Amino acid sequence: MTRVFPEQLSAQLNNGLRRYYLVVGSDPLLHQESQQSILIAARSHDFTEHHSFSIDQHTDWDLLFSECQAMSLFSQRQVFILQLAENGPNAAQAGHLEQLITLVHNDLILIIHAPKITKAQENSAWYKALIKNGLLVTCTTPDHQQLPRWVQQRCRAMSLTLDEPALRLLCYYYEGNLLALSQALERLSLLWPDGVLTLPRVEEAVYDAAIFTPYHWIDALLAGKSKRALHVLQQLQSEDQEPIILIRTLQREIMTLLEISSTAADARRAVMDKLRVWQNKRQLYTNALQRLDRVRLRHIVHHLASLEIAVKKDFSTECWPALNALSVLICQPQFPIGLYHV
């Protein structure tokens, strides 16, 4: 199966249509725009009808199968859009999918949306059946390092120019939320018809709508980026993230750092293998261990334990300033440990 990113999809569609499109990822805007691009291309080839189905326990598979086989001189070329559940199809649904894929013909295109594809699903018969004539569109939200390039490409497509400070502000405010970011760019294009986006112009029309997970906070802490860590924490608080989840997540990371730090530097790769540390996070762990010694790591564990007790006593409001202080302590070890209090 050929794999492309959404920005590469138009070029692929210009080379002809596929029978199957598997659109995978968690970003709703990229899913929506990828589907729209496929439907527009399909319409130019007389696929004038499209029908949407959710794959769950209520799916009418008999209707799907009969629609696939309903070929006549008077029938329209059709596009079937299938939405898979978060955990993917169960065994029965997977069997039905496999059968459905075999029924797809020249007058039918199948678009399957999936939040993710696991290794087990990649080995499934229905997934393998897509490989020969399918196109995989990866709709993963760009991370904070990739986002500036995405914004610049988007602006070029909209005939907008923006300076570096404006770009940084847009990325800061809308990381993880491409839908709100695209709406902000549309709003800016209407406000400033000349298409020139400077920092003062952008500041007038944007707001902080970034979307983060606890793992964004953890990565910022490991990297020693205090400003980013505090921004992520602020957004998590505004989204009513449970403090206990943040505490427990950070506890696991600190305990992992402690275990790695107990071995010699030349043996740490083997320890990371044993602990199943992801390859893309190993440099973050290495950087953190250059900054945090075992004494400070133990103090962090102690502070986290005190915070957990406070949260369980329903002092959640007071917990957020403590998490902010702890973030600075982890990112900037030049601050004496004794200055920190839960």
C-alpha positions as MATLAB code, in Angstrom:
seq = 'MTRVFPEQLSAQLNNGLRRYYLVVGSDPLLHQESQQSILIAARSHDFTEHHSFSIDQHTDWDLLFSECQAMSLFSQRQVFILQLAENGPNAAQAGHLEQLITLVHNDLILIIHAPKITKAQENSAWYKALIKNGLLVTCTTPDHQQLPRWVQQRCRAMSLTLDEPALRLLCYYYEGNLLALSQALERLSLLWPDGVLTLPRVEEAVYDAAIFTPYHWIDALLAGKSKRALHVLQQLQSEDQEPIILIRTLQREIMTLLEISSTAADARRAVMDKLRVWQNKRQLYTNALQRLDRVRLRHIVHHLASLEIAVKKDFSTECWPALNALSVLICQPQFPIGLYHV';
ca = [
       0.000    0.000    0.000;
       1.306    3.453   -0.935;
       1.530    5.829    2.032;
       1.080    9.607    1.647;
       0.501   12.630    3.857;
      -2.568   14.833    3.269;
      -0.510   17.525    1.518;
       0.649   14.869   -0.998;
      -2.836   13.496   -1.656;
      -3.800   15.872   -4.491;
      -0.791   14.823   -6.554;
      -1.711   11.157   -6.068;
      -5.325   11.822   -7.062;
      -4.179   13.592  -10.227;
      -2.485   10.338  -11.234;
      -5.767    8.438  -11.030;
      -8.185    6.980   -8.504;
      -7.663    3.932   -6.297;
     -10.359    1.506   -5.253;
      -9.532    1.856   -1.566;
      -8.435    4.746    0.626;
      -7.471    4.153    4.241;
      -7.368    7.456    6.141;
      -5.629    6.925    9.487;
      -4.851    9.302   12.331;
      -6.351   11.354   15.120;
      -6.598   14.775   13.482;
     -10.214   15.617   12.502;
      -9.306   18.435   10.104;
      -6.871   16.278    8.126;
      -9.454   13.470    7.956;
     -12.127   15.870    6.752;
      -9.972   17.549    4.128;
      -8.518   14.268    2.863;
     -12.006   12.852    2.401;
     -13.131   16.013    0.633;
     -10.178   15.830   -1.782;
     -11.018   12.209   -2.628;
     -14.710   13.019   -3.157;
     -13.907   15.955   -5.460;
     -11.563   13.789   -7.531;
     -14.125   10.978   -7.593;
     -16.857   13.369   -8.752;
     -14.763   14.285  -11.777;
     -14.884   10.581  -12.693;
     -18.695   10.415  -12.326;
     -18.784    9.012   -8.797;
     -21.763   11.216   -7.983;
     -23.124    9.479   -4.885;
     -21.543    8.864   -1.513;
     -22.878    7.041    1.540;
     -21.488    6.982    5.101;
     -21.556    4.050    7.524;
     -20.279    3.611   11.085;
     -18.763    0.211   11.750;
     -20.187   -0.918   15.095;
     -22.585   -3.469   16.531;
     -25.486   -1.813   14.688;
     -23.970   -1.893   11.192;
     -26.353   -3.336    8.591;
     -23.882   -5.495    6.693;
     -26.577   -7.026    4.491;
     -27.435   -3.530    3.257;
     -23.758   -2.787    2.585;
     -23.284   -6.006    0.654;
     -26.433   -5.520   -1.403;
     -25.485   -1.917   -2.236;
     -22.104   -3.153   -3.456;
     -23.708   -5.708   -5.742;
     -26.499   -3.450   -7.024;
     -25.043   -2.866  -10.481;
     -27.260   -1.914  -13.372;
     -27.293    0.404  -16.383;
     -29.132    2.984  -14.294;
     -27.063    2.878  -11.096;
     -24.670    5.711  -10.211;
     -21.000    5.275   -9.457;
     -20.706    5.433   -5.683;
     -18.302    6.139   -2.829;
     -18.734    4.272    0.463;
     -17.310    6.013    3.538;
     -16.718    3.754    6.545;
     -15.802    5.006   10.022;
     -14.056    2.459   12.238;
     -14.341    2.609   16.028;
     -11.491    3.793   18.269;
     -10.381    0.227   19.004;
     -10.832   -0.960   15.431;
     -13.126   -3.738   14.220;
     -13.760   -6.799   16.378;
     -13.355  -10.286   14.926;
     -16.841  -10.427   13.400;
     -16.592   -6.928   11.940;
     -13.133   -7.714   10.549;
     -14.585  -10.707    8.736;
     -17.340   -8.574    7.257;
     -14.810   -5.951    6.182;
     -12.750   -8.579    4.412;
     -15.841   -9.738    2.526;
     -16.842   -6.158    1.674;
     -13.424   -5.368    0.223;
     -13.724   -8.306   -2.179;
     -17.023   -6.870   -3.480;
     -15.595   -3.472   -4.443;
     -15.714   -2.998   -8.230;
     -14.886   -0.340  -10.843;
     -18.021    1.675  -10.058;
     -17.361    1.808   -6.324;
     -14.692    3.498   -4.197;
     -14.188    2.652   -0.542;
     -12.902    5.232    1.973;
     -12.157    3.836    5.434;
     -11.456    6.191    8.340;
      -9.583    4.815   11.367;
      -8.195    6.659   14.423;
      -5.212    4.295   14.392;
      -3.986    0.978   13.016;
      -2.313   -1.426   15.416;
       0.297   -4.048   14.558;
      -2.351   -6.738   15.027;
      -4.652   -4.968   12.549;
      -1.804   -4.660   10.038;
      -1.607   -8.460   10.108;
      -5.360   -8.889    9.639;
      -6.849  -10.226    6.420;
      -8.990   -7.124    5.781;
      -5.974   -4.800    6.057;
      -3.851   -6.974    3.768;
      -6.714   -7.026    1.279;
      -6.424   -3.242    0.969;
      -2.710   -3.252    0.212;
      -2.767   -4.123   -3.486;
      -5.033   -1.323   -4.749;
      -5.141    0.975   -1.736;
      -3.701    4.302   -0.633;
      -2.899    5.016    3.014;
      -3.330    8.662    4.042;
      -1.615    9.441    7.359;
      -3.524   12.145    9.247;
      -1.343   12.701   12.279;
      -1.405   16.144   13.879;
       1.992   17.828   13.325;
       4.032   18.133   16.515;
       5.491   21.446   17.668;
       8.591   20.956   15.517;
       6.626   20.140   12.327;
       3.830   22.671   12.849;
       5.645   25.792   11.489;
       6.174   24.067    8.139;
       2.479   23.066    8.035;
       1.385   26.638    8.775;
       3.691   28.053    6.111;
       2.358   25.598    3.511;
      -1.203   26.474    4.492;
      -0.494   30.181    4.175;
       1.073   29.756    0.747;
      -2.015   27.863   -0.440;
      -4.178   30.753    0.841;
      -1.888   33.442   -0.680;
      -0.975   34.685    2.783;
       2.445   35.831    3.911;
       3.419   35.971    7.569;
       6.509   37.088    9.423;
       8.460   34.927   11.854;
       6.936   36.387   15.078;
       3.412   35.872   13.693;
       4.285   32.290   12.774;
       5.604   31.583   16.274;
       2.466   33.040   17.876;
       0.123   30.949   15.698;
       2.062   27.787   16.513;
       2.084   28.654   20.226;
      -1.668   29.303   20.362;
      -2.905   26.472   18.145;
      -0.568   23.522   18.628;
      -2.547   20.286   18.510;
      -5.678   22.035   17.176;
      -5.463   22.293   13.383;
      -9.195   22.904   13.049;
      -9.025   26.064   15.182;
      -5.784   27.062   13.427;
      -7.334   26.767    9.971;
     -10.327   28.818   11.157;
      -7.972   31.468   12.537;
      -6.198   31.711    9.168;
      -9.543   32.043    7.381;
     -10.521   34.795    9.822;
      -7.205   36.596    9.303;
      -7.538   36.398    5.519;
     -10.906   38.182    5.788;
      -9.612   40.779    8.232;
      -6.536   41.553    6.114;
      -7.418   41.252    2.393;
      -3.860   42.194    1.393;
      -2.777   38.815    2.835;
       0.070   40.242    4.928;
       0.085   38.782    8.448;
       2.318   40.617   10.882;
       2.501   39.999   14.617;
       0.301   43.013   15.556;
      -2.329   41.937   13.029;
      -2.328   38.320   14.199;
      -2.486   39.326   17.881;
      -5.778   41.122   17.236;
      -7.591   38.018   16.062;
      -6.220   34.938   17.816;
      -6.596   33.225   21.189;
      -4.923   30.353   22.962;
      -6.615   27.173   21.703;
      -3.741   24.693   21.858;
      -4.650   21.119   22.726;
      -2.224   19.021   24.738;
      -2.000   15.671   26.500;
      -0.052   14.904   29.692;
       2.690   13.454   27.485;
       3.326   16.863   25.921;
       4.009   18.133   29.448;
       6.291   15.187   30.202;
       8.310   15.684   27.000;
       8.754   19.388   27.778;
       9.981   18.527   31.286;
      12.426   15.925   29.999;
      13.726   18.406   27.432;
      14.144   21.090   30.102;
      11.832   23.558   28.301;
      10.208   25.357   31.223;
       8.262   27.913   29.167;
       6.682   25.186   27.048;
       6.009   22.989   30.099;
       4.175   25.843   31.858;
       2.142   26.601   28.717;
       1.107   22.953   28.385;
       0.241   22.811   32.082;
      -1.877   25.974   31.796;
      -3.884   24.468   28.942;
      -4.333   21.151   30.745;
      -5.679   23.028   33.771;
      -8.109   24.996   31.562;
      -9.351   21.682   30.123;
      -9.978   20.347   33.679;
      -7.336   17.654   33.384;
      -7.233   15.538   36.545;
      -4.074   16.464   38.511;
      -3.716   12.886   39.749;
      -3.216   11.733   36.135;
      -0.375   14.222   35.691;
       1.198   13.220   38.997;
       1.047    9.501   38.272;
       2.357    9.982   34.731;
       5.304   12.023   35.963;
       5.978    9.546   38.785;
       6.430    6.755   36.242;
       8.846    8.859   34.206;
      10.918    9.872   37.241;
      11.123    6.284   38.485;
      12.308    5.273   35.003;
      14.970    7.993   35.113;
      16.083    6.781   38.534;
      16.449    3.217   37.289;
      18.428    4.324   34.236;
      20.646    6.609   36.328;
      21.643    3.741   38.602;
      23.692    2.181   35.777;
      26.886    3.320   34.081;
      26.465    5.573   31.052;
      27.724    2.911   28.636;
      25.121    0.403   29.911;
      22.100    2.677   29.721;
      21.095    1.614   26.239;
      20.563   -1.948   27.471;
      18.538   -0.645   30.430;
      16.346    1.414   28.087;
      15.829   -1.694   25.948;
      14.766   -3.608   29.057;
      12.384   -0.819   30.109;
      11.008   -0.588   26.558;
      11.747    3.114   26.228;
      10.658    4.314   22.786;
      13.498    5.204   20.453;
      12.180    8.710   19.862;
      12.247    9.419   23.624;
      15.718    8.119   24.435;
      17.470   11.386   23.677;
      15.004   13.165   25.963;
      15.903   10.759   28.786;
      19.614   11.271   28.115;
      19.214   15.055   28.198;
      17.220   14.893   31.430;
      19.858   12.727   33.137;
      22.557   15.233   32.214;
      20.527   17.854   34.060;
      19.063   15.892   36.989;
      21.185   13.873   39.408;
      19.878   11.093   41.640;
      19.542   13.387   44.675;
      17.271   15.753   42.790;
      15.295   12.880   41.253;
      14.624   11.471   44.737;
      13.464   14.882   45.932;
      11.085   15.086   42.969;
       9.651   11.680   43.903;
       9.146   12.957   47.468;
       7.379   16.105   46.238;
       5.133   14.072   43.933;
       4.138   11.816   46.824;
       3.235   14.897   48.909;
       1.229   16.293   45.985;
      -0.675   13.041   45.565;
      -1.655   13.121   49.246;
      -2.802   16.744   48.861;
      -4.955   15.875   45.823;
      -6.544   12.956   47.653;
      -7.438   15.365   50.481;
      -9.261   17.460   47.857;
      -6.706   20.234   47.681;
      -6.763   20.085   43.865;
      -6.888   23.871   43.418;
      -3.672   24.322   45.393;
      -2.108   21.508   43.385;
      -1.722   23.540   40.167;
       0.694   26.158   41.556;
       2.706   23.280   43.040;
       2.833   21.548   39.638;
       4.002   24.804   38.065;
       6.768   25.146   40.658;
       7.750   21.523   40.217;
       7.959   22.033   36.437;
      10.458   24.860   36.917;
      12.415   22.753   39.405;
      12.753   19.919   36.881;
      13.585   22.140   33.911;
      15.945   24.516   35.675;
      18.033   22.592   38.233;
      20.052   25.699   39.082;
      17.210   26.558   41.485;
      17.988   25.142   44.940;
      15.756   22.253   45.980;
      15.092   23.944   49.322;
      13.192   26.767   47.585;
      10.433   24.368   46.595;
       7.521   23.656   48.948;
       4.337   21.673   48.323;
];
